Amino acid sequence: YMKIIYVTLNNNDEARKIGREVLELKLANCVNFFPITCMYNYKNEITEEPEVVLIIKTKEGYYGKIKKVIKKHVNYDNFIGQLNVDKINDDFSNWLRETVK
């Protein structure tokens, strides 16, 4: 039922714009974003740099619509992963169900 979309972005501004649009379109009931440090191996070179994670709390079946919103705002290859939520408290579940139709 509930899904979390985990998104990596370059900065807070991108996360804020994407998060606001996702909420305005009622594709989610809540988002969080925060800075992280990313290390990756690309073409045999290890790089470390700052990144921002955007967490989008949504329901089953909204991944494609949310991905379209994200790609409207960023034109680089980033991670957009959907995670299953096995357990959720009733109050949050009700809020999600009321917000995302």
C-alpha positions as CSV (number, residue, x, y, z in Angstrom):
1,Y,0.0,0.0,0.0
2,M,2.5,2.7,1.1
3,K,5.6,3.3,-0.9
4,I,8.6,5.5,-0.4
5,I,10.4,7.1,-3.4
6,Y,14.0,7.7,-2.6
7,V,15.6,10.3,-4.9
8,T,19.1,11.7,-5.1
9,L,19.5,15.3,-6.3
10,N,22.2,18.0,-6.6
11,N,20.8,20.6,-4.1
12,N,18.0,21.7,-1.8
13,D,16.5,23.9,-4.4
14,E,15.8,21.0,-6.7
15,A,14.4,19.0,-3.8
16,R,12.2,21.9,-2.7
17,K,10.7,22.5,-6.2
18,I,10.1,18.7,-6.8
19,G,8.7,18.2,-3.4
20,R,6.3,21.1,-3.6
21,E,5.0,20.0,-7.1
22,V,4.5,16.4,-5.9
23,L,2.5,17.7,-2.9
24,E,0.5,20.2,-5.0
25,L,-0.4,17.4,-7.5
26,K,-1.4,15.2,-4.5
27,L,0.9,12.5,-5.5
28,A,2.2,12.3,-1.9
29,N,1.2,13.5,1.5
30,C,4.7,14.3,2.8
31,V,8.3,14.7,1.6
32,N,11.6,15.1,3.4
33,F,14.9,16.3,2.1
34,F,18.3,16.5,3.7
35,P,22.0,16.8,2.7
36,I,24.2,13.6,2.5
37,T,27.6,12.7,1.2
38,C,27.8,10.5,-1.8
39,M,30.7,8.3,-2.8
40,Y,30.6,6.4,-6.1
41,N,32.7,4.5,-8.5
42,Y,32.2,5.8,-12.1
43,K,34.5,4.7,-14.9
44,N,36.9,3.3,-12.4
45,E,37.3,6.6,-10.5
46,I,36.1,7.0,-6.9
47,T,34.4,10.4,-6.3
48,E,33.0,11.9,-3.1
49,E,30.7,14.9,-3.3
50,P,27.6,16.4,-1.5
51,E,24.1,15.4,-2.6
52,V,20.6,15.9,-1.3
53,V,18.1,13.0,-0.7
54,L,14.4,13.6,-1.3
55,I,12.1,11.1,0.3
56,I,8.5,11.1,-1.1
57,K,5.8,9.3,0.9
58,T,3.2,8.0,-1.5
59,K,1.0,5.0,-2.4
60,E,1.2,2.1,-4.8
61,G,0.9,3.1,-8.5
62,Y,2.4,6.6,-8.4
63,Y,6.0,5.9,-9.2
64,G,5.6,6.8,-13.0
65,K,3.8,10.1,-12.3
66,I,6.4,11.1,-9.6
67,K,9.3,10.2,-11.9
68,K,7.8,12.5,-14.6
69,V,7.8,15.4,-12.2
70,I,11.4,14.7,-11.1
71,K,12.6,14.5,-14.7
72,K,10.9,17.9,-15.5
73,H,13.3,19.5,-13.0
74,V,16.5,17.6,-13.5
75,N,18.2,16.5,-16.7
76,Y,21.0,14.4,-15.3
77,D,21.1,10.7,-14.3
78,N,20.0,10.4,-10.7
79,F,18.7,7.6,-8.5
80,I,14.9,7.3,-8.3
81,G,14.1,4.1,-6.3
82,Q,10.8,2.8,-4.9
83,L,10.8,1.1,-1.5
84,N,8.1,-1.0,0.1
85,V,6.8,-0.1,3.5
86,D,5.9,-3.2,5.5
87,K,4.4,-1.5,8.5
88,I,2.9,2.0,9.0
89,N,1.1,3.6,12.0
90,D,-2.7,4.1,11.5
91,D,-2.6,7.9,11.9
92,F,-0.1,8.3,9.1
93,S,-1.8,5.7,6.9
94,N,-5.2,7.5,7.3
95,W,-3.6,10.8,6.4
96,L,-1.9,9.3,3.3
97,R,-5.2,7.7,2.2
98,E,-7.1,11.0,2.6
99,T,-4.5,13.0,0.7
100,V,-3.5,10.8,-2.2
101,K,-6.6,9.6,-3.9
